Amino acid sequence: MRKFLIAVLALGLSFELAYAAANLSAMTPAKEPVIAAIDLKQMPQALINQITQQVIQAFGARPSSLSKVEVKHYNQTVIEKTIAPVVDFAIIAKRVMAASYKTSTEAQRTAFTQLFRESLLSTYSDGMSAYSNQKVELDPFAGVQKQGDRERAVVNMKVYGADGKIYPAMYAFYKNDAGEWKLENLTLNGVNIGLTFRNQFNEILKQQKGSIDGVIANWNAEAAGFK
């Protein structure tokens, strides 16, 4: 259930993109997910609803005859077209690095942001296999609030697990200069994902005796606590 929450609610190196690209030509059009473009300028409530429905529908339409390689590619394609566009990986990675962001080089920041993106999307992709028609319900939208020079909004969702439990999720959005709504944090079942990643970053940083390069070399979804 935890993997499903991360994959469906939230909305590389671990992605093995090079391998997937090498095998892309072998995939037939019928094996590719059909996904409409995500409108990032719609209100956050509608945005989350569109992404969730697109993910669920795409997963439900996945052919059962696919090989393991094709399933992996199919899942990755769904995630890249639905979840990836709405997440502001740069902002989240900056907050995860916290004080280390100021002391890091531009190359280190870029490397960690890319690795963070890949490990997170890989976790989403893996988690899709855990979905089994759980009910997803959006709470009434509380509206947009002005905070400083930015518009922000929170979207709350409930997932009804097969075990009968209700798993709440809270999405935190902000509107960027292009008028697009971007996800800047996520709380799943009371766990602040951004804060959790920051704590894991600091733990690995401590293990690597303060070396940011050491964190980058040892960062993956398992080290971040989500595998």
Disulfide bonds with the S-S distance in Angstrom:
none
